[in-house]
Amino acid sequence: MTAVQQAIDKSGDIAQALLTHYDAHARTLPWRAPPGQGVANPYHVWLSEIMLQQTTVAAVGGYFQKFTHMWPNFAALAAADDADVMAAWAGLGYYARARNLLKCARVVVAEHDGRLPETEAALLKLPGIGPYTAAAISAIAFGQRAVVVDANVERVISRLFAISTPLPQSKPLIRVATDSITPDARAGDFAQAMMDLGAGICSVRAPSCLVCPLTFACDAARLGHPETYPAKTPKAAKPQRTGTVYWIARDEHVWLVRRDDKGLLAGMRALPDDQWSARLDGHATPPAPANWQKLPVHVAHVFTHFSLRLDIAVTSWPADADDPGDGEWWPVKSLDKAGLPTLFRKAAEAVLDAGGKYEYAG
């Protein structure tokens, strides 16, 4: 009998061992119910799961508290102004999530009386909810048995079953293996226990096998090199794009524009730029004729599919001149309230750090 077969045969032992460990060592998170004490608030589970997509727990905590204070339920969020929600989301990244957050809240209110559906199939019909998120919400918020697989769970299962097929090709195998050990009872706690195990003990580079509650069933631990799992297909190098961002100053104000409703950072307030994109470099043409001065600094930022390097050009705008296009003058002292995406916040900080070193000649 193979080690994998033995692990499957001991699936009940695996679930029990993990849940016992979770009962004693579960992370305390604001969106969770304590271990063994039922399901969590569905709105909190949904909101946290959307925020946690491609984002760390540490980064999400403050945003979760802010959102639940400003918009404590689906009805409140559905009624919120889009710009306010996007501004509150600023800095968390992957802004399509925020747009889908609003769409989903409005569908839940309009079509489900303000309550999330409980089944994975129904949840998958909502904006911004994919297979993982649907499974997580169904298990954690409603106690239904669901196979919940995030990046942490992929790592734990790859090691537990010594799955040598590299990611992402191994995802179907990982799902089958996870299904084989997911219990019918306490499925939500089990899912969160797996996530905690991957986030802590079963870490990427230095798994702590000596204190792991699943070492007894782990094939990778038995083989002696758990850190080699999961295997991954080498990633292609990200393309490098360049562009320019423009700082237009007037009377302690800076000119901000609203980005297009579609595309990268859609609908967000931002500094003007030269229309760089994931596919093309910027055209280096300023948004308006002026005496532009290029600063000897640049801003670097990494998106999912490309890396970006921006030059920064600055100018002052005459008080008696027409505005430089469609946009708004924003007080520099309250720029932190504009909800700028991280990229443009970096650029603004670079300009402000330059301080009085440069004169922005009109």
Buried (B, 14 or more C-beta within 10 A) or exposed (E): EEBBEEBBEBBEBBBBBBBEBBBEBBEEBEBBBEBEEEBBBBBBBBBBBBBBBEBEBEEBBEBBEEBBEEBEBBBBBBEBEEEEBBBBBBBBBBBEBBBBBBBBBBBBBEEEEBEBBBEBEBBBEBBBBEBBBBBBBBBBBBBBBBBBBBBBBBBBBBBBBBBEBBBEEBBEBBBBBBEBBBBEEBBBBBBBBBBBBBBBBBBEEEBEBEEBBBBEBBBBBBEEEBBEBBEEEEEEEBEEBBBBBBBBBBEEBBBBBBBEEEEBBBBBBBBBBBBBEBEEBBEEEBBBEBEBBEBEEBBEBEBEEBBBBBBBBBBBBEEEEEEBEEBEBBEBEEBEEBBBBBBBBBBBEBBEEBEEEEEBEE
